[in-house]
Amino acid sequence: MISQLGSGMMTTIQIFLLTLIFSLLLQLLVAFGRTSKHPVIRTITKIYISIMRGTPLMLQLLVVYFAPYYLFGLNLRGYRFPAIILAFSINYAAYFAEIYRGGIESMAIGQYEAAKVLGYNRAQTFFKIILPQVIKRILPAITNETITLVKDTSLAFVLAQAEMFTMAKQIAAKDTSMVPLMVAGLFYYIFNLVVAFVMER
């Protein structure tokens, strides 16, 4: 049981880390698109965010996985895990982008004016003055989404990916015991404690 749960645990950690990396990178592009002065870019980004936040992640996993076959007739081998990471990343990027945008827009206009008086250009103003303050403001919301991501990794079972929760369910059904599910629950709890601790630091 331990070895099987350990294998599932490693898959869960991989999904979590890869999703976090890719979604945080993608959210920068989405947030800048959302605040763009170009109406087409702003509208496209707004629609993307609306779809990602307005439809279930489970549905998005299925669409991302089956779309290449039903739209283009492609039967991609080994696509299951990349599809999971892609679906999770584009979903969480939408949430992170809105948090990030909210942080930027909460900054007082006086910050920009003061930076201009001091001779800072736009890039210097953003990276040296605005961004550090934005990060501090949005960190609690980012922490909440990151904790949710830990639990959402269990949705990978939709595409038959053997992560922690899936392995626990299979073992519990085979052994007619609740112990594997309780062990999985303990893992998620400890994992979230670690995430919360790191974010606090």
Secondary structure as UniProt FT lines:
FT   HELIX           2..34
FT   HELIX           39..54
FT   HELIX           57..72
FT   TURN            77..78
FT   HELIX           80..105
FT   HELIX           109..117
FT   TURN            118..119
FT   HELIX           122..124
FT   HELIX           125..130
FT   HELIX           131..152
FT   HELIX           153..159
FT   HELIX           164..175
FT   HELIX           179..200
//
